[in-house]
Amino acid sequence: MDSKQDTIVEIDSKSGFCFGVINAIHQAEKALEETGSLYCLGDIVHNGAEVSRLNSKGLVTISYEQFKDLHDCTVLLRAHGEPPETYEIARQNNITIIDATCPVVLALQKKIKNAYKEAQKKNGQVLIFGKPGHAEVIGLLGQTENSAVVVNKIEDLDSIDFSRPIVLFSQTTQNIHDLKIIQDEIARRANEAGNNDFVCHDTICRRVANREADLISFAKKFDTIIFVSGKKSSNGKVLYDICKKINENTHFVSHSSDLDLIDLNPLKSVGICGATSTPKWLMEEIANKVKEINSLHNDK
C-alpha cells in the first residue's frame, strides 16, 4: 500500500481584502470598463500582483509629482485617504476625483481635524501612532496642517512636551497591543509632568484588529503557514508577525514564484492566509502551486 498522502492545503476564509480595498478596486474596475483607462494616485493597494492585474486593464499608477502636472482628467483616490492639499490641486487643475477613501479612514480624518482645532485652543498636541510616510498617515497629517507628531515607537516620544495637553490617535492598521504600550507610556510621562489632560482614541479598524484572534487560531492548525502579502503592506507586516509568533514555520510570500525558495517537502498540512490587501485569487494561485509541488514529491 502506498503510504504517501496528499498535503492538506487550506485557505483562510477570513483573509483577503477589507471593505475599503474591495470598494476601491470595484470603483476602479467600473471606471475602466467605461473608459478603458484611469489614473490612480499611488498604488491602489499595497500588493504588487493586484496592481499589475489592474495595470493590465488600463489603470495607470501615478506619483504626486505627476498628479500635480495633470489637467482635465479623472483620477482615483485609493482607500488610504488623502490630505486636503490633494483635493485643492484637483480643483485648480480641473481634475475629476473618484474618491475611494475608506469610510473608516474618512471618519478618522474628521476626528483628527476636529481634535486639532480643539488642541489649538489650549496649546495642545495631536499625536498619531503610525508608520511615518505611510499613505494613510500622510492623509491624517494633512488634517492638522502637518503639525501632528507621528510616533511609531517609544523613542519617538522623547520629542513630546508632556506638560502640554495631548490627544493620541492611531493609524487604522496598527497593532492594538502596540497602541496600548504607547498609550501607557504617554500616560506615565504625562502624569510625571503633572499633566492630566491626555486622551487616547483607539482608532484601529476592527476588521484588522479582529484578524489577530482569527489568525492565531488558524496558524495553530497547520504544520506550515504561507502568509501572502505585498512587501509594502503595513497591515501585512503586522499580521505576518502574529502568525510567526504562533507558528515558527511561517513563510512570507508575495508571488507564487517565492515558493521555490521554501522547502515544502515533506508536509502534512499547509495553511494559506494573507493581509487585508491580499487578493483571494493570489492565495488560490499559491494554494494550487503548493498542491502541485506536493504532487511532484509524491510521484518521486
N, C-alpha and C positions, 0 to 999 in steps of 0.2 A: 504493500500500500504506500502511495506517495504521501509522505508526511508534510510536504510543503503546503503552506496555506497562503492565500492572498492576504495582503496587508489591508486592514480595515482603515479606510480613509473617510473622514467626516468633515464637512464644512460647518463652521459655527453659524447657525441660523440667525444669530443676533449681531453678527459682524456685518460691516458694509456701510454704505452711505447713510449719513444722518439726513434729516429732513431738509436742512439748509442746502446741502450739496445736491440732493435729488432735485430740489426746486431750481437751482441754478442751471443744472445740466438740462432739465426739461425746457427751461426758457431758451437756452442756447440752441437746443435741437429744433425747437419750434421756429425760431428765427431763421435758422439755417435751411429749414425746409422751404421757407417762404422766399428767401433771398439768395441762398447758395454761399453766402459769406457773411462773416460777422467778426468785429473786433472784440477782444476780451482784455480788460486791463489786468495784467498779471495772469498767472496760471489759474484756470477756473477751479482747479482742485489740486492739492499737493500730491498728485500721483501721476508720474510720467507716462505710464501706459494709457491712462484715461485721457490725458491731454493729447497724446499722439492720435488716439482714436478720433477725437473731436477735430483735431487739426486736419485730419484726412477728409473730414466732411466740410471743411471750409472755415473753421474757427481759426482766427489769426490772433495769437497772443502778442500783446504789445507792452512795452515798458512805459513808465510815467513820462519819460522824456519824449517818446513817440506820441503819447497821448496829447501832450501839450502842443504838438505841431499839427494835429488833426483838425479838420474843419468840415462842417456839413455832412456828418456821417452818423452812424449808430454804434454805440459801444456798450457792451455788457459789463456791469459791475458784479463781481463774484460775491459769494456768501460772506466773505470775511468782513465786508464793510469798508467804507472809505471816509476820509476826513472831509470837512466842509470845503476845503480847497479844491478837491476833485470836481465837486458839483459847480463851483464857481468857474472853473476852467471850461467845463462843458457849456455853461451858459454863455460865456464870452465867445466860444468858438462854434456856437450853434450845433453842438453835438447832442444827438438824441440818446438818452440814457435808458437802458433796460436794467432796472435796479433789482438785482437778485440777492441783496443783503439779507442774511438770515434774520428772521423775526427776533430771535433771542439776542443776537448781536445788536440789532437796531434798538431794542428796548434798553440794552446796557448802555449804548451810546447816549440815549436820552437821560438815563440816570446819572451818568458821569457829567454830562453837560450841566444838569441842574445842580449837582453837588459842587461843581466848580464855581458856579455863580454864588452859592451859599458860602463856600470857603473863602472867596474873595472879600466877603463882608466882614470876616473875623480873622483875616491873616492866616487862613488855614492852608493845608497842603493836601493835594489829591495824589494818592499812590495807586499804581496799577501793578498787580502781581502778574507778570507775564514774560514772554520771551522778547527781548529787545530786537527791533527790526521786523518782527512778525507782522504780516499784513493786517491782522485784526488789531494788534496793538497800535499800529500807526493810525488806524482809523479812530481808535479810542483816544489817543493823544490829541488828535485834532479837535476833539470836543472841549479841550482845555487850553486851546491856543498853544499846544505843545509845551505847556508848563508843568504837567503832571510828571511825577518821578516813576520810572519803571524799575521795579525791583524783581530780581529773579532768584536771588539767594541772600542769605543772612548778611553777607559782607556788603551788599548794596545798601543796607540800612544805615551805614556809617555816615552818609551824606544828609541824613534827615535831622531836622531840628525838632527834637521830641518835646520841647516846651510849647510848641505851637499845635493848634488843633490838627487832627489827622483823620482823613477818611480813606479807606482802602477798598479797592475793587479788584476783581480777578478777570483775566482773560478767560473766555468761556471754556477753553480746552485744557486748562491747567489741572493738576492733580489736587484733589480735595485735601489730602493729608499734608501736602507741601504748603498749601494755603494756611492750614491750621498752625504749622510751625512758624510761618512768617507772622501770622496774626498774634500768636502768643508772645513772640519776641518783641513786636512793636508795643504790645500792651505792657510788657515788663519794663521796657525802656521809658515809655511814656509815664508810667507810674513812678519810676525813679526820678523823673524830671518834674514830678508834681502836676502832671497833666492828665486830667480825667476826661478830656474831650477827644476820644478816639472811637471811631465807628468802623466796623468791618462789614462789608456787604459780600456775602458768598454768592458770586455771580457765575459760578461754574455751571455749564449746561448739564442738566441731569441725564441727558442722553449719553453724555460722555462719562459722568460720574458713576452712573449705574452699570456701565460696562465693566468696571473693575470687579464687582462681585460675580458677574456672569463669566468673565474670563478666568477668574480663579477657579471656579467650578469646572469650566471647560478644560483648562490646562491640566488638571489633575487626572483626567480620564484617559490620557494617551501617553504612549511611550515617547513620542516626538511631537513637538508643535512647530508648524511652519507659520510664522507670522508675516502676513503680506501687507506691505505698506510702501508708500513713496518715501524717499530719503528726506524730503523737505517737510514731511508731516510732523508737526509738533505733537499732535494727538497720537500719532503712530509711535513716536518715541516713548511716550508715557505708557501706552498700553503694552508695548513690547516689553518694557522693563517689568511690568506686572507679571506677564507670562513667564519671563525668565526667572523671576524670584520663586515662582511656584514650580516650574518645570525647567531644570537646568538644561535639558535637551531641547531648547527653543532656538529656532533659527530665523533670522530676519531676511526676507527676500523681497525684491521689488519686481522681478520678472521671472518667468518660468526658467529662463536660462541660468538663474542663480542656483537652481537645484543641482546643477552639475558640480558645484563646489562643496556639496554636502554629502556625507556618507549616509546613504539611505538603506543600507543593507547590513544585517537583516533587521526588519522592523515588524512588530505585531500590529501597531496602531499608530495612525498619524492624524492629528487634529489640525485643521487649517482655519485660521482666523485672521482678522485684519482690523485696520483703523476705520474711523468714520469717513475717511476719504478713500477707502479701498473699494473698487467696483466688484460686484458679485461675479461678473464674467471672468475677471482675472483670477479670483480664488478658484473658480471652476476649472480654468485652464491649468492652474498649478496642481489641482487635485487629479486631473486626468494624467498629467505628466508623472506624478508620484505613482499612480497605478501602473503606468507603462514601465517605469523603472523597476518596480517590484515584479512585474510580469517577466521582464528580461532576466532578472536574478533567478526567478523560479525555474526558468527554462534551461538554466545552465546545469 
